[in-house]
């Protein structure tokens, strides 16, 4: 049926799983790829320092299961912010970004998502905003060297709470290696109307984080129980010509009473329905009919 790639956030599945088990479980639930998490914990940040043999083992798991790791959620910058007032913290944040890009290139990831936080545990001001842009400019150069895309994600602080602010940063940096990776749940939680935001970002979107939300609540809201206008948002995506990555973002530990495989499979089915409705003329091999006609000429 539809071949728009749909991925699953790593934290939707039990943390105790091995990588081969995690990839296989995602495939069993119908997903095309996993989104790896590099958060601010020492355990996940340490992945960026894996040896060549550890990285090779991950590539073997990908090959054995047939389920790729295509995106990275790089939230470790909350602890080591790219815009920090502290030169040392800022340097550490830049080094994390460099390592993340290197990791992505070696493993075969397509997109490193950069959180739209100039700072998180500090006070945001003009200095931290300028520092963030300088650090992200450096990251864009490194991404170009590695052939890896950076996706700027809107978050839950005023610095980048909507796509207009994200687009302003992208235009200032002006790199082909930096585009948007919007989170529609975060947009709704911030009081924005996701379809209008998506319309502003035509041809700038690498992928979409798909999740529900409530006002100022961006985690743990089951699909259909929040305020995200999913049908209208997916229709807006289709109208912009979007045909890219969809990342389903679920936190399994917040729904511990559910069977994790059944829960993520249900989420995949929900997203499939949205895609089928928004792209009714999609070709069975995955191309929208208009693109298929162009590609065959």
C-alpha positions in Angstrom: 0.0 0.0 0.0 1.4 3.4 1.0 5.2 3.7 1.2 5.5 7.0 3.0 8.0 5.8 5.6 6.6 5.7 9.1 9.0 5.4 12.0 8.7 4.7 15.7 10.3 6.6 18.5 12.7 4.3 20.4 11.1 5.2 23.8 7.8 3.7 22.7 9.3 0.2 23.4 10.8 -1.2 26.6 14.3 0.1 27.3 15.5 -3.4 28.3 15.2 -4.7 24.7 18.4 -5.2 22.7 18.7 -3.3 19.5 17.9 -6.4 17.4 14.8 -7.0 19.6 13.8 -3.4 19.3 14.1 -3.2 15.6 12.3 -6.5 15.1 9.5 -5.4 17.4 9.1 -2.2 15.4 8.9 -4.2 12.2 6.4 -6.6 13.7 4.2 -3.6 14.5 4.4 -2.4 10.9 7.0 0.3 11.1 9.6 1.1 8.5 12.2 2.6 10.8 13.2 3.4 14.3 14.0 6.9 15.6 17.0 6.6 18.0 17.1 8.8 21.1 20.2 10.6 22.2 18.8 12.4 25.3 20.6 14.1 28.2 21.2 10.9 30.1 24.8 9.6 30.4 23.7 6.2 29.1 22.3 7.5 25.8 24.9 10.2 25.3 27.5 7.5 25.6 26.2 6.0 22.4 27.9 8.7 20.5 31.2 7.3 21.7 30.6 3.7 20.7 33.5 1.9 19.2 33.7 0.8 15.6 32.8 -2.8 16.7 29.7 -1.5 18.6 28.6 0.5 15.6 29.1 -2.4 13.3 26.9 -4.6 15.6 24.1 -2.1 15.3 24.5 -2.1 11.5 24.3 -5.9 11.6 21.0 -5.7 13.6 19.6 -3.3 11.0 20.6 -5.7 8.2 19.3 -8.8 10.0 15.9 -7.3 10.8 15.4 -5.2 7.7 14.3 -2.2 9.8 16.4 0.9 9.5 17.3 3.7 11.9 16.6 6.7 9.8 16.3 9.6 12.3 17.9 10.7 15.6 16.1 12.7 18.3 19.0 14.6 19.7 17.6 16.1 22.9 20.9 15.9 24.8 21.3 19.6 24.1 18.9 20.4 26.9 21.8 19.6 29.3 24.5 20.9 27.0 22.8 23.8 25.1 24.1 25.2 21.9 23.2 28.7 23.0 24.6 28.5 26.6 26.1 31.6 28.3 28.9 29.2 29.4 31.6 28.8 26.7 32.4 25.4 28.1 28.8 24.1 28.0 28.4 25.5 24.5 31.6 23.8 23.4 30.3 20.5 24.8 27.0 21.0 23.0 28.8 21.6 19.7 30.9 18.5 20.3 27.7 16.5 20.9 26.3 17.8 17.6 29.6 16.8 15.8 29.5 13.3 17.3 25.8 12.9 16.4 26.5 13.8 12.8 29.4 11.4 12.7 27.3 8.6 14.2 24.5 9.3 11.7 26.9 9.1 8.8 28.4 5.8 9.9 25.2 4.1 10.9 23.2 5.4 7.9 20.8 7.8 9.6 19.2 10.4 7.3 18.2 13.1 9.7 19.6 14.4 13.0 16.8 16.4 14.7 18.1 19.5 16.5 15.9 20.7 19.3 14.8 24.3 19.0 16.1 25.2 22.5 18.7 27.9 22.7 18.9 27.0 26.4 16.7 24.9 28.6 18.0 25.2 32.2 19.3 28.8 31.7 17.5 32.1 31.0 17.0 32.7 27.3 18.1 36.1 26.0 19.6 37.7 22.9 23.0 36.3 23.7 21.8 32.7 23.9 19.8 33.1 20.7 22.9 34.4 18.8 25.0 31.6 20.3 22.5 29.0 19.2 22.5 30.3 15.6 26.4 30.4 15.5 26.5 26.8 16.8 23.9 25.6 14.4 25.8 27.2 11.6 28.8 25.1 12.5 26.5 22.1 12.6 25.3 22.8 9.1 28.8 22.8 7.8 29.6 19.5 9.6 26.4 18.0 8.2 27.3 19.0 4.7 30.7 17.2 5.1 28.9 14.0 6.2 26.0 14.2 3.8 23.5 14.2 6.8 20.5 16.4 7.0 19.7 18.5 10.1 16.0 18.9 11.0 15.1 21.8 13.3 12.2 20.9 15.6 9.8 23.3 17.3 9.5 22.8 21.1 7.7 24.1 24.1 9.6 27.3 24.9 9.2 30.7 23.2 12.5 30.5 21.3 11.1 28.1 18.6 7.5 27.4 19.6 6.2 27.9 16.0 7.4 27.3 12.5 7.7 31.0 11.7 10.5 31.3 14.3 12.1 28.1 13.0 12.0 29.3 9.4 13.7 32.6 10.4 16.6 30.6 11.8 16.8 28.4 8.7 16.8 31.4 6.4 19.5 33.1 8.5 21.8 30.1 8.4 20.9 29.5 4.7 22.3 25.9 4.3 20.8 23.2 2.1 21.6 20.8 5.0 19.2 22.4 7.4 15.4 22.1 7.1 12.4 21.7 9.4 11.2 18.6 11.3 8.0 19.9 12.8 6.2 18.4 15.8 2.5 18.8 15.3 1.7 18.0 18.9 4.1 20.7 20.1 2.5 23.2 17.8 -1.0 22.5 19.1 0.2 22.6 22.7 1.8 26.0 22.1 -1.6 27.3 21.0 -0.8 27.2 17.2 -3.0 25.7 14.5 -0.9 23.0 12.9 -2.4 23.2 9.4 -1.7 26.9 9.1 1.9 26.4 10.4 2.4 23.6 7.9 1.2 25.8 5.0 3.9 28.4 6.0 6.6 25.7 5.7 6.0 24.4 2.1 9.0 22.6 0.7 11.0 23.0 3.9 9.9 19.9 5.8 12.0 16.8 6.0 9.6 14.9 8.3 6.9 15.2 10.9 6.6 14.1 14.5 3.1 12.7 14.9 1.6 12.8 18.4 -1.4 14.2 20.2 -1.1 16.9 22.9 -3.1 19.1 25.3 -2.5 22.8 26.0 1.1 22.9 27.4 1.2 19.1 27.7 3.4 17.5 25.0 4.0 14.0 26.3 1.8 11.0 27.1 -1.5 12.1 25.4 -3.1 9.1 23.6 -4.1 9.6 20.0 -7.5 11.1 19.7 -7.6 12.3 23.3 -5.9 15.7 22.7 -6.3 18.8 20.6 -4.3 18.0 17.5 -6.5 18.3 14.4 -4.9 15.3 12.7 -7.1 15.1 9.6 -6.8 18.8 8.8 -3.0 18.7 9.4 -2.4 15.8 7.2 -4.5 17.4 4.5 -2.4 20.5 4.8 0.7 18.3 4.4 -0.7 16.8 1.2 -1.5 20.2 -0.1 2.0 21.4 0.3 3.3 18.4 -1.7 4.9 16.7 1.4 6.0 13.1 0.9 8.6 12.3 3.5 9.2 10.8 6.9 6.5 10.4 9.6 7.7 9.7 13.1 5.2 8.4 15.7 6.3 9.7 19.1 5.1 7.6 22.0 6.5 7.2 25.5 5.9 3.6 26.5 6.7 4.1 30.2 3.7 6.5 30.3 1.3 3.8 29.2 2.8 0.9 31.2 -0.6 -0.8 31.5 -0.7 -1.5 27.8 1.0 -4.2 25.7 3.7 -2.2 24.0 3.6 -4.0 20.7 -0.2 -3.7 20.5 -0.1 0.0 21.4 2.4 0.9 18.8 0.7 -1.2 16.2 -2.6 0.6 16.9 -0.8 3.9 16.5 0.6 2.8 13.2 -2.8 1.8 12.0 -4.1 5.2 13.0 -1.5 7.0 11.0 -2.1 4.8 8.0 -5.7 5.9 8.0 -4.6 9.5 8.1 -2.2 9.0 5.2 -4.8 7.1 3.1 -7.4 9.9 3.6 -5.0 12.8 2.9 -3.4 11.1 -0.2 -6.2 9.2 -1.7 -4.6 9.1 -5.2 -1.3 7.7 -4.0 0.2 5.1 -6.3 0.3 1.6 -4.8 4.1 1.6 -5.1 4.2 4.7 -2.9 4.4 7.6 -5.3 1.6 10.1 -5.6 0.0 9.7 -9.0 1.3 13.0 -10.3 4.9 12.1 -9.3 4.6 8.7 -10.8 3.5 10.1 -14.1 6.5 12.5 -14.1 9.0 9.8 -13.2 7.9 7.6 -16.0 8.4 10.2 -18.7 
